[in-house]
């Protein structure tokens, strides 16, 4: 069984993006300038970062700032795998690097470097050094670098950018503007409306104070199928229109083992496999944050998906003839840790090995992708709609992790909650209005998912 080719060529689009961005970078003034790249989910940001780093390395050492250690580890391993003769390095905090970095460095014959001291990596001839921004903020680098690449820049707070930007003359800032914004637990009143507020998202402060910086938008999502790309783009990306890189026929998810009886889980999964979406709507009810009925519904969905032996077909080489859906292909995304823990407990009580499953919050799953996802709607069972639960970035993350299908589990009455409890966040003179309004985005999502609504009678 062979699937059709994708609508677009990944290599051709990636090459065009790289050439266009390098052209913008080469046009920058030599000091105090930057290019901002906006990328939708699954647009190939990591591929772009690696390509730009290799191109800029000819001008001197290239530092790359990520937002987390996990991102830094993944990026440096990918760079080394693609460029085994180029000295790439992981700058880390503490006594030892992550196990996978240490293991790879041990067998790389000195081409993959790892150290906690910047000077040691420079002395060893590193050409590209990767570290979280928080690590770069503490490093004394001497003369500014010719370039600095900041990965996932839209998840960076302004105070961090203010600390690392002076370390380079020019920057490439690349990220996904639709994901969760950075946050702080501090009392932020003292910084509100300041033009250089340290607690606002870095890109908000930068674009407010440096209007006219060149921007580039990546226009293809290689993760999201056509059934999802339009919904996610329309609801969460008002200024970045993008399309799916595959055709509807290029990807299929089918369940080969027959169903046993008439169950809600079977109906929901089969609909999602056929159309890309299911909105599984439980009866309206005010519940605790960790609602046992919603959790059990998700447990049933996971168990059914694993038992039905799904087959995944896509344009990817290892999937063109089909492969089995495994536990590693499935993710459950929640708003709160307590909800994720309740799902894990329910699965373990049912005898399911959860070690290969991903069951976590939207905050922790950013940047990852799966064949099939199950999302616990942020407003399910709530009495009101708070700023936290209305955050459009959280909903965007939940709805943009899948390559094939997504089941959203919610409760009836969510639209009424939105109408009765609109966002009452204080408007501060001098503070920019959010580009995407949470209430509007949630209304749009409910409207679009209405065609895939499966009510559950209890």
ABEGO torsion letter per residue (X at the ends): XBBBBBABBAAAAAAAAAAAAAAAAAABBABGBBBBBBBBBGAGAAAAAAAAAAAAAAAEBBBBBBABAAAAAAAAAAAAAABAABBBBBBBBEABBBAAAAAAAAAAGGABBBBABAAAAAAAGBABBBBBAAAAAABBAEBBBABBBBBGAAABBAAAAAAAAAABABBBBBBBAABBBBBBABBAAAABGBAABAABBAAAAAAAABBGBBBBBBABBAABBAAAAAAAAAAABAABBBBBABBAAABBBBBABBBBEBBAAAAAAAAAAAAGBBBBBBBBBBBBABBAAAAAAAAAAAAAAAAAGBBBBBABAAAAAEBBBBAAABBBBBABAAAAAAAAAAAAAAGBBAAABBBBBAAAABGBBBABBBBBBAABGBABBBAAAABAAAAAAAAAABAABBBBBBBBGAAAAAAABBBABBBBBGBBBBABBAAAAAAAAAAAAAAABBBBBX
